[in-house]
Amino acid sequence: MNTAKQIRDLLIDAILQGERERANKLLDDYAANNSYHKTMKEIIEPVLDEIGNRWNKENLSLSQGYVAGKVAEDFLIKIRDSEKEANEKRIEKRPVIMG
């Protein structure tokens, strides 16, 4: 299993190569073995910081920045959908009281 640093490096490489699907798979695999919250804190936040630093130094193309944003958006949508599904399951288990 890869360390968080290795995953971050692989994710940055995928983003710089414009490989959104590979980037999403890296995040999905890490989240499956950890959690969405841990993936956000240990992987996405540091990677976006690095992408931002590269942008500030003019060492990142517009398309690479776009891919980074879309990868982050894809992951946030997965978190939202997961939480929505969990909430729906909780609602289904509640008793119905009629008065």
C-alpha positions in Angstrom: 0.0 0.0 0.0 1.3 3.5 -0.9 1.8 6.1 1.8 -0.1 9.4 1.8 3.0 11.2 0.4 3.3 8.7 -2.4 -0.4 9.1 -3.2 0.0 12.9 -3.2 2.9 12.6 -5.6 1.0 10.3 -7.9 -2.0 12.6 -7.8 0.0 15.6 -8.7 1.5 13.7 -11.6 -1.9 12.6 -12.8 -3.2 16.1 -12.7 -0.2 17.5 -14.5 -0.6 14.9 -17.2 -4.3 15.8 -17.5 -5.3 12.3 -16.4 -8.5 13.0 -14.5 -9.7 9.4 -14.4 -6.4 8.2 -13.0 -6.5 11.0 -10.4 -10.0 10.0 -9.4 -9.1 6.3 -9.1 -6.2 7.2 -6.8 -8.5 9.2 -4.6 -11.2 6.5 -4.7 -8.8 3.8 -3.7 -7.3 5.8 -0.9 -10.8 6.7 0.4 -11.9 3.1 0.3 -9.0 2.1 2.6 -9.3 5.2 4.8 -12.2 7.6 4.8 -13.4 10.6 2.8 -12.5 12.9 5.6 -8.9 11.5 5.9 -8.5 11.6 2.1 -9.6 15.2 2.0 -7.1 16.2 4.8 -4.1 14.0 3.9 -4.3 14.1 0.1 -6.6 16.7 -1.5 -5.8 19.7 0.7 -2.0 19.3 0.4 -2.2 18.6 -3.3 -4.3 21.7 -3.9 -1.9 23.8 -1.8 0.9 22.5 -4.1 -1.1 23.2 -7.2 -1.8 26.8 -5.9 1.9 27.3 -5.2 2.8 26.2 -8.7 0.1 28.5 -10.1 1.5 31.5 -8.2 5.0 30.8 -9.5 3.5 30.6 -13.0 4.7 27.0 -13.2 1.2 25.5 -14.0 -0.9 25.8 -17.1 -4.5 26.8 -17.1 -5.5 23.3 -18.3 -3.6 21.7 -15.4 -5.3 24.0 -12.9 -8.7 23.2 -14.5 -8.0 19.4 -14.1 -7.1 19.9 -10.4 -10.3 21.8 -9.8 -12.4 19.2 -11.6 -10.7 16.3 -9.6 -11.5 18.1 -6.4 -15.1 18.8 -7.5 -15.5 15.1 -8.5 -14.4 14.0 -5.0 -16.6 16.6 -3.2 -19.6 15.3 -5.2 -18.8 11.7 -4.1 -18.7 12.9 -0.5 -22.1 14.7 -0.9 -23.6 11.6 -2.5 -22.3 9.3 0.2 -23.6 11.5 2.9 -27.0 11.9 1.2 -27.2 8.1 0.9 -26.3 7.6 4.5 -29.0 10.1 5.6 -31.6 8.4 3.4 -30.8 5.1 5.1 -31.2 6.7 8.5 -34.5 8.2 7.5 -35.7 4.8 6.2 -35.1 3.2 9.6 -37.2 5.6 11.6 -40.5 4.5 13.0 -43.7 6.1 11.7 -46.1 7.3 14.4 -49.6 8.2 13.5 -51.8 10.0 15.9 
